[in-house]
Amino acid sequence: MAENNRYVPRYVISVAARLVGVYPHTLRTIERAGLVGPSRTEGNVRLYSDFDVARLQQVIALMEEGVNLAGIKMILEMHEDGAGKRA
């Protein structure tokens, strides 16, 4: 049950940005690149889950190492493909 709680949308963009240490604009840029897909309310407000925040932390860490968004997308896709093959 606790595993499913990771996917419950709970943080608005300003809170998620604070949690990962960037500005909301950066999160919008990451979303446009297809690296994270927060849920949306009926009013179109982004809501990030704990899973989204963890993924954002990975993305931000790679950005800080100098990897561009296209490179980050490839890294995350390879990581997910490898995890799927192990399962």
ABEGO torsion letter per residue (X at the ends): XAAAAAABBABBAAAAAAAAGBBAAAAAAAAAAGABBBBBBAAGBBBBBAAAAAAAAAAAAAAAAGBBAAAAAAAAAAAAAAAAAAX
